[in-house]
Amino acid sequence: MPGRDNVHYLPSFELVTYRGLARSYREDLRHVKKSVVEEIVEQFFNAYFSPSASSRGN
């Protein structure tokens, strides 16, 4: 966000919803599939805890 160096946004909601219901949600259409959650967590760690994130000052 411009002007807010200490605010970060991980688009986890968008990562789930833009894939579509069948691909992201379990059969009950209420719970996100474990594989999707794991992928989002991996993206979070890559963004904030990878060596390149450290060089950005995060």
All heavy atoms as a GROMACS GRO file, in nm:
protein
  477
    1MET      N    1   0.085  -0.118   0.000
    1MET     CA    2   0.000   0.000   0.000
    1MET      C    3   0.089   0.123   0.000
    1MET      O    4   0.180   0.132   0.080
    1MET     CB    5  -0.090   0.002   0.123
    1MET     CG    6  -0.189  -0.110   0.130
    1MET     SD    7  -0.298  -0.090   0.270
    1MET     CE    8  -0.451  -0.116   0.188
    2PRO      N    9   0.059   0.217  -0.084
    2PRO     CA   10   0.139   0.340  -0.088
    2PRO      C   11   0.132   0.416   0.044
    2PRO      O   12   0.025   0.431   0.103
    2PRO     CB   13   0.074   0.421  -0.200
    2PRO     CG   14  -0.009   0.326  -0.277
    2PRO     CD   15  -0.044   0.214  -0.185
    3GLY      N   16   0.247   0.458   0.092
    3GLY     CA   17   0.252   0.538   0.214
    3GLY      C   18   0.246   0.458   0.343
    3GLY      O   19   0.247   0.514   0.450
    4ARG      N   20   0.237   0.329   0.334
    4ARG     CA   21   0.228   0.244   0.453
    4ARG      C   22   0.328   0.130   0.440
    4ARG      O   23   0.293   0.019   0.403
    4ARG     CB   24   0.088   0.192   0.472
    4ARG     CG   25  -0.010   0.304   0.495
    4ARG     CD   26  -0.148   0.250   0.517
    4ARG     NE   27  -0.240   0.361   0.522
    4ARG     CZ   28  -0.323   0.382   0.621
    4ARG    NH1   29  -0.327   0.301   0.722
    4ARG    NH2   30  -0.404   0.485   0.618
    5ASP      N   31   0.451   0.159   0.473
    5ASP     CA   32   0.558   0.062   0.456
    5ASP      C   33   0.542  -0.063   0.541
    5ASP      O   34   0.593  -0.168   0.508
    5ASP     CB   35   0.694   0.125   0.486
    5ASP     CG   36   0.729   0.233   0.384
    5ASP    OD1   37   0.681   0.224   0.270
    5ASP    OD2   38   0.806   0.322   0.420
    6ASN      N   39   0.468  -0.054   0.651
    6ASN     CA   40   0.454  -0.167   0.741
    6ASN      C   41   0.324  -0.245   0.718
    6ASN      O   42   0.286  -0.328   0.798
    6ASN     CB   43   0.462  -0.121   0.887
    6ASN     CG   44   0.351  -0.024   0.921
    6ASN    OD1   45   0.291   0.036   0.833
    6ASN    ND2   46   0.324  -0.006   1.048
    7VAL      N   47   0.255  -0.218   0.608
    7VAL     CA   48   0.131  -0.289   0.576
    7VAL      C   49   0.155  -0.375   0.453
    7VAL      O   50   0.204  -0.328   0.351
    7VAL     CB   51   0.015  -0.190   0.550
    7VAL    CG1   52  -0.111  -0.264   0.508
    7VAL    CG2   53  -0.012  -0.106   0.673
    8HIS      N   54   0.121  -0.502   0.463
    8HIS     CA   55   0.138  -0.596   0.352
    8HIS      C   56   0.007  -0.671   0.332
    8HIS      O   57  -0.070  -0.688   0.425
    8HIS     CB   58   0.249  -0.696   0.384
    8HIS     CG   59   0.379  -0.631   0.410
    8HIS    ND1   60   0.468  -0.598   0.311
    8HIS    CD2   61   0.435  -0.590   0.526
    8HIS    CE1   62   0.572  -0.541   0.365
    8HIS    NE2   63   0.556  -0.534   0.495
    9TYR      N   64  -0.017  -0.717   0.210
    9TYR     CA   65  -0.139  -0.790   0.180
    9TYR      C   66  -0.107  -0.915   0.100
    9TYR      O   67  -0.040  -0.908  -0.003
    9TYR     CB   68  -0.236  -0.701   0.100
    9TYR     CG   69  -0.364  -0.772   0.064
    9TYR    CD1   70  -0.458  -0.801   0.161
    9TYR    CD2   71  -0.388  -0.811  -0.067
    9TYR    CE1   72  -0.573  -0.867   0.130
    9TYR    CE2   73  -0.505  -0.877  -0.100
    9TYR     CZ   74  -0.598  -0.904  -0.001
    9TYR     OH   75  -0.713  -0.970  -0.033
   10LEU      N   76  -0.150  -1.027   0.150
   10LEU     CA   77  -0.138  -1.153   0.078
   10LEU      C   78  -0.278  -1.186   0.026
   10LEU      O   79  -0.371  -1.203   0.105
   10LEU     CB   80  -0.088  -1.264   0.170
   10LEU     CG   81  -0.073  -1.400   0.102
   10LEU    CD1   82   0.048  -1.400   0.010
   10LEU    CD2   83  -0.062  -1.510   0.205
   11PRO      N   84  -0.296  -1.194  -0.104
   11PRO     CA   85  -0.431  -1.212  -0.160
   11PRO      C   86  -0.483  -1.355  -0.149
   11PRO      O   87  -0.519  -1.418  -0.249
   11PRO     CB   88  -0.412  -1.169  -0.306
   11PRO     CG   89  -0.270  -1.206  -0.336
   11PRO     CD   90  -0.195  -1.179  -0.207
   12SER      N   91  -0.490  -1.408  -0.029
   12SER     CA   92  -0.534  -1.547  -0.011
   12SER      C   93  -0.679  -1.567  -0.055
   12SER      O   94  -0.711  -1.669  -0.116
   12SER     CB   95  -0.514  -1.592   0.133
   12SER     OG   96  -0.580  -1.504   0.221
   13PHE      N   97  -0.764  -1.472  -0.026
   13PHE     CA   98  -0.905  -1.483  -0.069
   13PHE      C   99  -0.913  -1.493  -0.221
   13PHE      O  100  -0.982  -1.579  -0.276
   13PHE     CB  101  -0.985  -1.363  -0.019
   13PHE     CG  102  -1.126  -1.361  -0.069
   13PHE    CD1  103  -1.223  -1.443  -0.012
   13PHE    CD2  104  -1.163  -1.279  -0.176
   13PHE    CE1  105  -1.354  -1.442  -0.058
   13PHE    CE2  106  -1.293  -1.278  -0.222
   13PHE     CZ  107  -1.388  -1.360  -0.164
   14GLU      N  108  -0.840  -1.408  -0.288
   14GLU     CA  109  -0.841  -1.408  -0.434
   14GLU      C  110  -0.781  -1.536  -0.491
   14GLU      O  111  -0.829  -1.589  -0.590
   14GLU     CB  112  -0.765  -1.286  -0.488
   14GLU     CG  113  -0.835  -1.154  -0.464
   14GLU     CD  114  -0.812  -1.094  -0.326
   14GLU    OE1  115  -0.748  -1.160  -0.241
   14GLU    OE2  116  -0.859  -0.983  -0.304
   15LEU      N  117  -0.676  -1.586  -0.427
   15LEU     CA  118  -0.614  -1.710  -0.472
   15LEU      C  119  -0.712  -1.827  -0.465
   15LEU      O  120  -0.705  -1.919  -0.546
   15LEU     CB  121  -0.488  -1.740  -0.390
   15LEU     CG  122  -0.371  -1.645  -0.413
   15LEU    CD1  123  -0.264  -1.666  -0.306
   15LEU    CD2  124  -0.313  -1.664  -0.552
   16VAL      N  125  -0.803  -1.823  -0.371
   16VAL     CA  126  -0.903  -1.928  -0.359
   16VAL      C  127  -1.017  -1.905  -0.458
   16VAL      O  128  -1.054  -1.993  -0.534
   16VAL     CB  129  -0.959  -1.937  -0.215
   16VAL    CG1  130  -1.078  -2.030  -0.208
   16VAL    CG2  131  -0.851  -1.982  -0.119
   17THR      N  132  -1.073  -1.787  -0.458
   17THR     CA  133  -1.195  -1.763  -0.536
   17THR      C  134  -1.172  -1.755  -0.686
   17THR      O  135  -1.259  -1.795  -0.763
   17THR     CB  136  -1.265  -1.635  -0.489
   17THR    OG1  137  -1.176  -1.525  -0.501
   17THR    CG2  138  -1.313  -1.648  -0.347
   18TYR      N  139  -1.059  -1.706  -0.732
   18TYR     CA  140  -1.037  -1.692  -0.875
   18TYR      C  141  -1.015  -1.826  -0.944
   18TYR      O  142  -1.020  -1.834  -1.066
   18TYR     CB  143  -0.919  -1.600  -0.903
   18TYR     CG  144  -0.946  -1.456  -0.871
   18TYR    CD1  145  -0.844  -1.363  -0.870
   18TYR    CD2  146  -1.072  -1.410  -0.838
   18TYR    CE1  147  -0.866  -1.229  -0.840
   18TYR    CE2  148  -1.096  -1.278  -0.807
   18TYR     CZ  149  -0.993  -1.188  -0.809
   18TYR     OH  150  -1.016  -1.057  -0.779
   19ARG      N  151  -0.990  -1.931  -0.870
   19ARG     CA  152  -0.972  -2.064  -0.928
   19ARG      C  153  -1.104  -2.131  -0.961
   19ARG      O  154  -1.107  -2.225  -1.038
   19ARG     CB  155  -0.898  -2.154  -0.830
   19ARG     CG  156  -0.760  -2.111  -0.806
   19ARG     CD  157  -0.706  -2.191  -0.690
   19ARG     NE  158  -0.574  -2.143  -0.659
   19ARG     CZ  159  -0.470  -2.220  -0.650
   19ARG    NH1  160  -0.482  -2.349  -0.664
   19ARG    NH2  161  -0.353  -2.170  -0.625
   20GLY      N  162  -1.209  -2.089  -0.896
   20GLY     CA  163  -1.339  -2.152  -0.916
   20GLY      C  164  -1.372  -2.247  -0.802
   20GLY      O  165  -1.284  -2.297  -0.732
   21LEU      N  166  -1.500  -2.270  -0.785
   21LEU     CA  167  -1.548  -2.352  -0.674
   21LEU      C  168  -1.496  -2.495  -0.681
   21LEU      O  169  -1.446  -2.549  -0.582
   21LEU     CB  170  -1.701  -2.355  -0.672
   21LEU     CG  171  -1.770  -2.223  -0.638
   21LEU    CD1  172  -1.921  -2.238  -0.654
   21LEU    CD2  173  -1.736  -2.180  -0.497
   22ALA      N  174  -1.507  -2.557  -0.795
   22ALA     CA  175  -1.471  -2.698  -0.807
   22ALA      C  176  -1.324  -2.723  -0.779
   22ALA      O  177  -1.286  -2.825  -0.724
   22ALA     CB  178  -1.508  -2.750  -0.945
   23ARG      N  179  -1.241  -2.630  -0.817
   23ARG     CA  180  -1.097  -2.648  -0.800
   23ARG      C  181  -1.049  -2.613  -0.659
   23ARG      O  182  -0.950  -2.667  -0.611
   23ARG     CB  183  -1.025  -2.560  -0.902
   23ARG     CG  184  -0.889  -2.612  -0.930
   23ARG     CD  185  -0.830  -2.555  -1.055
   23ARG     NE  186  -0.687  -2.575  -1.040
   23ARG     CZ  187  -0.597  -2.484  -1.057
   23ARG    NH1  188  -0.631  -2.366  -1.099
   23ARG    NH2  189  -0.470  -2.510  -1.038
   24SER      N  190  -1.116  -2.522  -0.592
   24SER     CA  191  -1.068  -2.473  -0.463
   24SER      C  192  -1.137  -2.534  -0.342
   24SER      O  193  -1.077  -2.545  -0.236
   24SER     CB  194  -1.086  -2.321  -0.455
   24SER     OG  195  -1.004  -2.258  -0.548
   25TYR      N  196  -1.264  -2.569  -0.357
   25TYR     CA  197  -1.341  -2.613  -0.241
   25TYR      C  198  -1.366  -2.763  -0.241
   25TYR      O  199  -1.373  -2.826  -0.346
   25TYR     CB  200  -1.475  -2.540  -0.237
   25TYR     CG  201  -1.460  -2.394  -0.203
   25TYR    CD1  202  -1.448  -2.298  -0.303
   25TYR    CD2  203  -1.456  -2.352  -0.071
   25TYR    CE1  204  -1.432  -2.164  -0.272
   25TYR    CE2  205  -1.439  -2.218  -0.039
   25TYR     CZ  206  -1.429  -2.125  -0.140
   25TYR     OH  207  -1.413  -1.993  -0.108
   26ARG      N  208  -1.382  -2.815  -0.119
   26ARG     CA  209  -1.418  -2.956  -0.105
   26ARG      C  210  -1.562  -2.976  -0.153
   26ARG      O  211  -1.631  -2.882  -0.188
   26ARG     CB  212  -1.401  -2.997   0.041
   26ARG     CG  213  -1.252  -2.998   0.078
   26ARG     CD  214  -1.221  -3.017   0.222
   26ARG     NE  215  -1.308  -3.109   0.294
   26ARG     CZ  216  -1.307  -3.120   0.425
   26ARG    NH1  217  -1.227  -3.047   0.498
   26ARG    NH2  218  -1.388  -3.203   0.484
   27GLU      N  219  -1.608  -3.098  -0.150
   27GLU     CA  220  -1.739  -3.133  -0.203
   27GLU      C  221  -1.853  -3.056  -0.137
   27GLU      O  222  -1.956  -3.030  -0.199
   27GLU     CB  223  -1.764  -3.284  -0.188
   27GLU     CG  224  -1.672  -3.370  -0.273
   27GLU     CD  225  -1.532  -3.382  -0.214
   27GLU    OE1  226  -1.513  -3.367  -0.092
   27GLU    OE2  227  -1.439  -3.404  -0.294
   28ASP      N  228  -1.835  -3.016  -0.010
   28ASP     CA  229  -1.941  -2.944   0.060
   28ASP      C  230  -1.949  -2.796   0.020
   28ASP      O  231  -2.040  -2.725   0.062
   28ASP     CB  232  -1.924  -2.956   0.212
   28ASP     CG  233  -1.795  -2.894   0.264
   28ASP    OD1  234  -1.721  -2.830   0.186
   28ASP    OD2  235  -1.767  -2.911   0.383
   29LEU      N  236  -1.853  -2.751  -0.061
   29LEU     CA  237  -1.845  -2.611  -0.108
   29LEU      C  238  -1.838  -2.510   0.006
   29LEU      O  239  -1.870  -2.393  -0.011
   29LEU     CB  240  -1.963  -2.578  -0.201
   29LEU     CG  241  -1.969  -2.660  -0.330
   29LEU    CD1  242  -2.091  -2.620  -0.412
   29LEU    CD2  243  -1.842  -2.646  -0.412
   30ARG      N  244  -1.793  -2.555   0.121
   30ARG     CA  245  -1.773  -2.467   0.237
   30ARG      C  246  -1.628  -2.460   0.279
   30ARG      O  247  -1.584  -2.358   0.331
   30ARG     CB  248  -1.853  -2.518   0.357
   30ARG     CG  249  -1.992  -2.470   0.363
   30ARG     CD  250  -2.049  -2.513   0.493
   30ARG     NE  251  -2.066  -2.395   0.575
   30ARG     CZ  252  -2.149  -2.388   0.675
   30ARG    NH1  253  -2.218  -2.493   0.711
   30ARG    NH2  254  -2.161  -2.279   0.744
   31HIS      N  255  -1.559  -2.570   0.263
   31HIS     CA  256  -1.422  -2.580   0.311
   31HIS      C  257  -1.324  -2.583   0.194
   31HIS      O  258  -1.347  -2.652   0.095
   31HIS     CB  259  -1.406  -2.707   0.396
   31HIS     CG  260  -1.491  -2.705   0.518
   31HIS    ND1  261  -1.617  -2.762   0.521
   31HIS    CD2  262  -1.471  -2.650   0.639
   31HIS    CE1  263  -1.670  -2.743   0.641
   31HIS    NE2  264  -1.583  -2.675   0.714
   32VAL      N  265  -1.216  -2.510   0.210
   32VAL     CA  266  -1.112  -2.504   0.108
   32VAL      C  267  -1.032  -2.634   0.113
   32VAL      O  268  -1.004  -2.687   0.220
   32VAL     CB  269  -1.020  -2.382   0.132
   32VAL    CG1  270  -0.908  -2.378   0.031
   32VAL    CG2  271  -1.102  -2.254   0.127
   33LYS      N  272  -0.997  -2.683  -0.004
   33LYS     CA  273  -0.918  -2.806  -0.012
   33LYS      C  274  -0.782  -2.786   0.054
   33LYS      O  275  -0.723  -2.678   0.046
   33LYS     CB  276  -0.897  -2.846  -0.157
   33LYS     CG  277  -1.023  -2.892  -0.226
   33LYS     CD  278  -0.995  -2.930  -0.370
   33LYS     CE  279  -1.121  -2.977  -0.439
   33LYS     NZ  280  -1.098  -3.007  -0.581
   34LYS      N  281  -0.734  -2.890   0.118
   34LYS     CA  282  -0.606  -2.884   0.188
   34LYS      C  283  -0.492  -2.847   0.093
   34LYS      O  284  -0.404  -2.769   0.128
   34LYS     CB  285  -0.577  -3.020   0.254
   34LYS     CG  286  -0.451  -3.021   0.334
   34LYS     CD  287  -0.430  -3.155   0.403
   34LYS     CE  288  -0.302  -3.151   0.483
   34LYS     NZ  289  -0.278  -3.278   0.550
   35SER      N  290  -0.497  -2.897  -0.029
   35SER     CA  291  -0.390  -2.866  -0.126
   35SER      C  292  -0.386  -2.717  -0.159
   35SER      O  293  -0.279  -2.661  -0.180
   35SER     CB  294  -0.409  -2.948  -0.253
   35SER     OG  295  -0.534  -2.919  -0.314
   36VAL      N  296  -0.502  -2.652  -0.162
   36VAL     CA  297  -0.508  -2.509  -0.191
   36VAL      C  298  -0.451  -2.431  -0.073
   36VAL      O  299  -0.374  -2.335  -0.091
   36VAL     CB  300  -0.652  -2.465  -0.224
   36VAL    CG1  301  -0.661  -2.314  -0.242
   36VAL    CG2  302  -0.701  -2.536  -0.350
   37VAL      N  303  -0.486  -2.470   0.048
   37VAL     CA  304  -0.433  -2.405   0.168
   37VAL      C  305  -0.281  -2.419   0.172
   37VAL      O  306  -0.209  -2.322   0.198
   37VAL     CB  307  -0.497  -2.464   0.296
   37VAL    CG1  308  -0.428  -2.408   0.420
   37VAL    CG2  309  -0.646  -2.434   0.299
   38GLU      N  310  -0.231  -2.538   0.143
   38GLU     CA  311  -0.086  -2.561   0.144
   38GLU      C  312  -0.016  -2.472   0.041
   38GLU      O  313   0.092  -2.419   0.067
   38GLU     CB  314  -0.057  -2.708   0.117
   38GLU     CG  315  -0.095  -2.797   0.233
   38GLU     CD  316  -0.088  -2.945   0.200
   38GLU    OE1  317  -0.077  -2.981   0.080
   38GLU    OE2  318  -0.096  -3.026   0.296
   39GLU      N  319  -0.077  -2.456  -0.074
   39GLU     CA  320  -0.018  -2.371  -0.179
   39GLU      C  321  -0.013  -2.225  -0.135
   39GLU      O  322   0.087  -2.156  -0.157
   39GLU     CB  323  -0.104  -2.385  -0.305
   39GLU     CG  324  -0.031  -2.353  -0.432
   39GLU     CD  325  -0.115  -2.388  -0.553
   39GLU    OE1  326  -0.163  -2.502  -0.562
   39GLU    OE2  327  -0.134  -2.298  -0.636
   40ILE      N  328  -0.118  -2.177  -0.070
   40ILE     CA  329  -0.122  -2.039  -0.023
   40ILE      C  330  -0.019  -2.017   0.088
   40ILE      O  331   0.052  -1.916   0.088
   40ILE     CB  332  -0.264  -2.001   0.023
   40ILE    CG1  333  -0.356  -1.997  -0.099
   40ILE    CG2  334  -0.264  -1.868   0.098
   40ILE    CD1  335  -0.502  -1.984  -0.066
   41VAL      N  336  -0.008  -2.113   0.179
   41VAL     CA  337   0.092  -2.102   0.286
   41VAL      C  338   0.233  -2.101   0.226
   41VAL      O  339   0.319  -2.023   0.269
   41VAL     CB  340   0.074  -2.215   0.389
   41VAL    CG1  341   0.191  -2.220   0.486
   41VAL    CG2  342  -0.057  -2.198   0.463
   42GLU      N  343   0.255  -2.183   0.126
   42GLU     CA  344   0.386  -2.184   0.060
   42GLU      C  345   0.416  -2.048  -0.004
   42GLU      O  346   0.528  -1.996   0.008
   42GLU     CB  347   0.390  -2.294  -0.046
   42GLU     CG  348   0.523  -2.303  -0.116
   42GLU     CD  349   0.526  -2.414  -0.220
   42GLU    OE1  350   0.436  -2.499  -0.222
   42GLU    OE2  351   0.622  -2.414  -0.299
   43GLN      N  352   0.317  -1.989  -0.069
   43GLN     CA  353   0.337  -1.857  -0.129
   43GLN      C  354   0.366  -1.752  -0.022
   43GLN      O  355   0.448  -1.663  -0.042
   43GLN     CB  356   0.215  -1.818  -0.212
   43GLN     CG  357   0.204  -1.897  -0.339
   43GLN     CD  358   0.094  -1.849  -0.429
   43GLN    OE1  359   0.058  -1.732  -0.428
   43GLN    NE2  360   0.039  -1.939  -0.507
   44PHE      N  361   0.300  -1.762   0.092
   44PHE     CA  362   0.325  -1.670   0.203
   44PHE      C  363   0.470  -1.682   0.250
   44PHE      O  364   0.540  -1.581   0.262
   44PHE     CB  365   0.230  -1.701   0.319
   44PHE     CG  366   0.262  -1.625   0.444
   44PHE    CD1  367   0.225  -1.493   0.457
   44PHE    CD2  368   0.329  -1.687   0.548
   44PHE    CE1  369   0.256  -1.422   0.574
   44PHE    CE2  370   0.360  -1.617   0.664
   44PHE     CZ  371   0.323  -1.485   0.676
   45PHE      N  372   0.515  -1.804   0.273
   45PHE     CA  373   0.652  -1.822   0.319
   45PHE      C  374   0.753  -1.777   0.214
   45PHE      O  375   0.855  -1.717   0.248
   45PHE     CB  376   0.678  -1.966   0.361
   45PHE     CG  377   0.630  -1.995   0.500
   45PHE    CD1  378   0.511  -2.060   0.522
   45PHE    CD2  379   0.705  -1.955   0.610
   45PHE    CE1  380   0.466  -2.084   0.651
   45PHE    CE2  381   0.662  -1.978   0.739
   45PHE     CZ  382   0.541  -2.043   0.760
   46ASN      N  383   0.726  -1.803   0.089
   46ASN     CA  384   0.816  -1.758  -0.017
   46ASN      C  385   0.822  -1.606  -0.025
   46ASN      O  386   0.927  -1.549  -0.052
   46ASN     CB  387   0.774  -1.815  -0.152
   46ASN     CG  388   0.801  -1.962  -0.164
   46ASN    OD1  389   0.883  -2.018  -0.092
   46ASN    ND2  390   0.730  -2.028  -0.253
   47ALA      N  391   0.711  -1.541   0.000
   47ALA     CA  392   0.706  -1.395  -0.007
   47ALA      C  393   0.773  -1.327   0.112
   47ALA      O  394   0.838  -1.224   0.098
   47ALA     CB  395   0.562  -1.348  -0.018
   48TYR      N  396   0.760  -1.386   0.231
   48TYR     CA  397   0.805  -1.317   0.352
   48TYR      C  398   0.924  -1.379   0.422
   48TYR      O  399   0.984  -1.316   0.508
   48TYR     CB  400   0.688  -1.305   0.451
   48TYR     CG  401   0.581  -1.213   0.398
   48TYR    CD1  402   0.465  -1.264   0.341
   48TYR    CD2  403   0.598  -1.076   0.402
   48TYR    CE1  404   0.368  -1.180   0.291
   48TYR    CE2  405   0.502  -0.991   0.353
   48TYR     CZ  406   0.387  -1.043   0.297
   48TYR     OH  407   0.292  -0.960   0.247
   49PHE      N  408   0.960  -1.501   0.386
   49PHE     CA  409   1.070  -1.566   0.457
   49PHE      C  410   1.178  -1.622   0.365
   49PHE      O  411   1.267  -1.692   0.410
   49PHE     CB  412   1.016  -1.678   0.547
   49PHE     CG  413   0.927  -1.627   0.654
   49PHE    CD1  414   0.789  -1.642   0.644
   49PHE    CD2  415   0.978  -1.561   0.764
   49PHE    CE1  416   0.705  -1.593   0.743
   49PHE    CE2  417   0.895  -1.511   0.863
   49PHE     CZ  418   0.757  -1.527   0.852
   50SER      N  419   1.171  -1.594   0.238
   50SER     CA  420   1.273  -1.640   0.146
   50SER      C  421   1.393  -1.546   0.153
   50SER      O  422   1.380  -1.433   0.199
   50SER     CB  423   1.219  -1.644   0.004
   50SER     OG  424   1.195  -1.514  -0.045
   51PRO      N  425   1.510  -1.588   0.105
   51PRO     CA  426   1.626  -1.499   0.104
   51PRO      C  427   1.602  -1.367   0.029
   51PRO      O  428   1.647  -1.263   0.072
   51PRO     CB  429   1.734  -1.582   0.035
   51PRO     CG  430   1.693  -1.722   0.058
   51PRO     CD  431   1.542  -1.721   0.059
   52SER      N  432   1.524  -1.371  -0.079
   52SER     CA  433   1.498  -1.246  -0.152
   52SER      C  434   1.407  -1.153  -0.071
   52SER      O  435   1.417  -1.032  -0.081
   52SER     CB  436   1.433  -1.276  -0.287
   52SER     OG  437   1.311  -1.344  -0.271
   53ALA      N  438   1.319  -1.208   0.014
   53ALA     CA  439   1.235  -1.124   0.100
   53ALA      C  440   1.321  -1.052   0.204
   53ALA      O  441   1.296  -0.937   0.237
   53ALA     CB  442   1.128  -1.208   0.169
   54SER      N  443   1.425  -1.120   0.254
   54SER     CA  444   1.512  -1.058   0.352
   54SER      C  445   1.586  -0.938   0.293
   54SER      O  446   1.608  -0.838   0.359
   54SER     CB  447   1.615  -1.159   0.402
   54SER     OG  448   1.549  -1.264   0.467
   55SER      N  449   1.620  -0.947   0.168
   55SER     CA  450   1.693  -0.836   0.105
   55SER      C  451   1.602  -0.716   0.081
   55SER      O  452   1.649  -0.605   0.064
   55SER     CB  453   1.756  -0.882  -0.027
   55SER     OG  454   1.655  -0.914  -0.121
   56ARG      N  455   1.470  -0.738   0.085
   56ARG     CA  456   1.374  -0.627   0.068
   56ARG      C  457   1.347  -0.558   0.201
   56ARG      O  458   1.275  -0.462   0.207
   56ARG     CB  459   1.243  -0.679   0.009
   56ARG     CG  460   1.255  -0.722  -0.135
   56ARG     CD  461   1.116  -0.745  -0.194
   56ARG     NE  462   1.039  -0.840  -0.117
   56ARG     CZ  463   1.016  -0.967  -0.151
   56ARG    NH1  464   1.070  -1.016  -0.260
   56ARG    NH2  465   0.941  -1.044  -0.077
   57GLY      N  466   1.398  -0.613   0.308
   57GLY     CA  467   1.379  -0.551   0.438
   57GLY      C  468   1.258  -0.604   0.512
   57GLY      O  469   1.211  -0.545   0.607
   58ASN      N  470   1.201  -0.718   0.470
   58ASN     CA  471   1.085  -0.776   0.537
   58ASN      C  472   1.127  -0.867   0.648
   58ASN      O  473   1.221  -0.933   0.650
   58ASN     CB  474   0.999  -0.854   0.436
   58ASN     CG  475   0.936  -0.760   0.336
   58ASN    OD1  476   0.917  -0.644   0.366
   58ASN    ND2  477   0.906  -0.813   0.219
   0.00000   0.00000   0.00000
